Amino acid sequence: IHSIDSYLASKNYAFLEQTVALYTEMMYGVQMLYHSKHDETEHMMALGLMDKLFYGNEPMDQLPKLLARWVPMQHSKDYLCDLVELTHVTLKLLYSHESHAHNFNNKKVE
């Protein structure tokens, strides 16, 4: 994830596209851990990763930057598909977490 900044700065689009594809797969992995019904440890691991990515003092999430820097005709169609997929899985994960936290807080109040 840290390499995204350097690839954007150096306009190394081939490596950027590979990095975004890996980032997308990583987010799918976090989503699978988050929704794990077999092991609470996996869910806790996902929460730790999400904290680093989205909620920490210095969030590592690069999605807003990637979307802002996307330029038509500069990147491949595969890259665009990866960006759309990354956006989808990220928003789905954040929405699931929000719903889960909201339900947990409602149960706690009752």
N, C-alpha and C positions, 0 to 999 in steps of 0.2 A: 504494500500500500504506500509505503514511503517513497518508492521509486516513481510513482505517478507524477509527482512534482517535477522531478528531473527530466522525465520523458516529455512532459508538456513543454518545459523550458527549452529543451534541445530539439523539439519537434521530431522526436524519434517515434513516429506513429506506429511502426511495426511492433516495437516493444510495448508501446502503450496499449495496443490492441490485445496483445498476449496477456498483459497485466490485468486488463479489465475482464478478460475471459476468466482468468484465475480468481479475481476478486468476486465475480459472479458465483463461481463454484464454491468459494469460501462462504459466501452469504447463504447459499443453499445448505451448506454444512451446519452453519449456526442455526438456521431454521430447523433442521432435523434434530439437533441437540435440544433446542428450545421446546419442541413438541414431543420429546421422548417420553414415552409412558412407562418404559422399562426401568429407568434409573434416574433417581432424583439428582445424582451427581452430574449427569449430562445436562440437565436443565440448569443447574447452578453454573456449569462451565459456560453455557450459552449466555447466561445473565452477565457473567464476568466479561466475556467478549463484547457483548452489547454495551456494557458500561464503558469499556475502552473506546469502542467505535463511536458511540453517540452521546454519552452522558458525562464523560470525564472532563477534567479541567481543560484539557486540550484534545477535543474529539478528533479521531483519526479518519472519520468518514470523508471520502473524497467524491461522493456522488454529486453533490451540488457543483463542485468545480468541474467535474467531467461533463455534466450537462451544459454548463455555461460555456465551455470551450469547444463544444461540438460544432463543427462547421460542415454544411452540406458539401458534397463533392471532394472533401478533403480526406475523409475516412471511408473505409469499406462498409458495405452493407452488413457484413458480419459484425463489425464493431457497433453499428447502430442497433442491431438485434441484441447484442450483449448489453448495451446501455439500457435498452427498454426492459430486458429481462432483469438486469440488476436493479433498476428502479422498481419493478414489480415486486421482486422478492424482498427488497428492503422495506418498501411500504407495507407489504403484507406482514412482515415480521414485526414492524413497529406497531401496526394496528392490533395484531394479536397480543402483543405485550401490553398495550394500553387497555384492551378489553379484559385481559387476565388481571391486571392490576386493579381495574375498576371493580370487577367482580369480587376480588379478594378484599378490597376495602369495604364493599357493601356487606360482605359476610362478617367482617370484623366488627362493624358498627352494630349489627343485629345482635 
